Amino acid sequence: MKMPALAAAGFMLALCSTPAAQAQVTLDVSKITCDQFLLFKVADPLHIAIWIHGYYSGKRDNTVVDVQKLKDNADKLRDWCRSNINMTVMKGVETLFVPAR
């Protein structure tokens, strides 16, 4: 095989072995159920907890992240979800962390 043909064959092999790009996925966090949260059905639960933390921190103009508190709150949310499997994660957040008005 000549060098250009060998290079072309190598390029084709590389293209065929490259995994297909994944489609972009968007989530409505308000609709994520505890079942989906606990069983990694939509995303890693830690990623969801981080997003929720950022969402509520932004609403309070709070730019500080207490990493240990974030982890503790994610654990509390996980425990709440285990007892409320059919509820939404956001209901758990509101129940556990959002003060009543």
C-alpha positions as CSV (number, residue, x, y, z in Angstrom):
1,M,0.0,0.0,0.0
2,K,1.3,3.4,-0.9
3,M,1.7,6.0,1.9
4,P,-1.3,8.2,0.9
5,A,-3.5,5.2,0.7
6,L,-2.3,4.0,4.1
7,A,-2.9,7.4,5.6
8,A,-6.4,7.5,4.1
9,A,-7.1,4.0,5.5
10,G,-5.9,5.1,8.9
11,F,-8.1,8.2,8.8
12,M,-11.2,6.2,7.8
13,L,-10.5,3.7,10.7
14,A,-10.2,6.6,13.1
15,L,-13.5,8.1,11.9
16,C,-15.3,4.7,12.3
17,S,-13.9,4.1,15.8
18,T,-14.9,7.6,17.1
19,P,-18.0,7.5,19.2
20,A,-21.0,9.3,17.9
21,A,-21.7,12.7,19.5
22,Q,-24.4,12.6,22.1
23,A,-27.4,14.8,21.7
24,Q,-27.7,17.8,23.9
25,V,-30.2,17.2,26.7
26,T,-32.1,19.8,28.7
27,L,-33.9,19.1,32.0
28,D,-36.7,20.8,33.8
29,V,-35.4,20.4,37.3
30,S,-38.8,21.2,38.7
31,K,-40.1,17.9,37.2
32,I,-37.3,15.6,38.4
33,T,-38.8,12.9,40.7
34,C,-37.0,11.4,43.6
35,D,-37.0,8.1,41.8
36,Q,-35.2,9.7,38.9
37,F,-32.8,11.5,41.3
38,L,-31.9,8.5,43.3
39,L,-31.5,6.1,40.4
40,F,-29.3,8.4,38.2
41,K,-32.1,8.3,35.6
42,V,-31.6,11.9,34.4
43,A,-28.2,12.9,35.7
44,D,-25.7,12.3,38.5
45,P,-27.6,13.3,41.7
46,L,-24.6,15.4,42.9
47,H,-24.8,17.5,39.7
48,I,-28.5,18.1,40.3
49,A,-27.8,19.1,44.0
50,I,-25.1,21.5,42.9
51,W,-27.4,23.1,40.3
52,I,-30.1,23.5,43.0
53,H,-27.6,25.0,45.4
54,G,-26.5,27.5,42.8
55,Y,-30.1,28.3,41.9
56,Y,-31.1,29.2,45.4
57,S,-27.8,30.9,46.1
58,G,-28.4,33.1,43.1
59,K,-31.9,34.0,44.3
60,R,-30.3,35.1,47.6
61,D,-27.3,36.9,45.9
62,N,-25.0,34.6,47.8
63,T,-21.7,33.9,46.0
64,V,-20.2,31.7,48.7
65,V,-20.1,27.9,48.5
66,D,-19.7,26.0,51.7
67,V,-18.7,22.7,50.2
68,Q,-19.3,20.6,53.4
69,K,-22.8,22.2,53.8
70,L,-23.6,21.5,50.1
71,K,-22.6,17.8,50.7
72,D,-24.6,17.6,53.9
73,N,-27.7,19.1,52.2
74,A,-27.3,16.7,49.3
75,D,-27.3,13.8,51.8
76,K,-30.4,15.2,53.5
77,L,-32.2,15.5,50.2
78,R,-31.2,12.0,49.2
79,D,-32.6,10.7,52.5
80,W,-35.8,12.7,52.1
81,C,-36.2,11.3,48.6
82,R,-35.8,7.7,49.8
83,S,-38.9,8.3,52.0
84,N,-40.8,10.2,49.3
85,I,-39.9,8.4,46.1
86,N,-42.8,9.7,44.0
87,M,-42.4,13.3,45.0
88,T,-40.3,15.8,43.1
89,V,-36.8,16.8,44.2
90,M,-37.9,20.4,44.3
91,K,-40.6,19.5,46.8
92,G,-37.9,18.0,48.9
93,V,-35.8,21.1,48.6
94,E,-38.8,23.3,49.6
95,T,-39.6,21.1,52.5
96,L,-36.1,20.8,53.9
97,F,-34.4,24.1,53.1
98,V,-36.7,26.9,51.9
99,P,-38.1,28.9,54.8
100,A,-41.8,29.4,54.9
101,R,-43.0,32.8,54.0
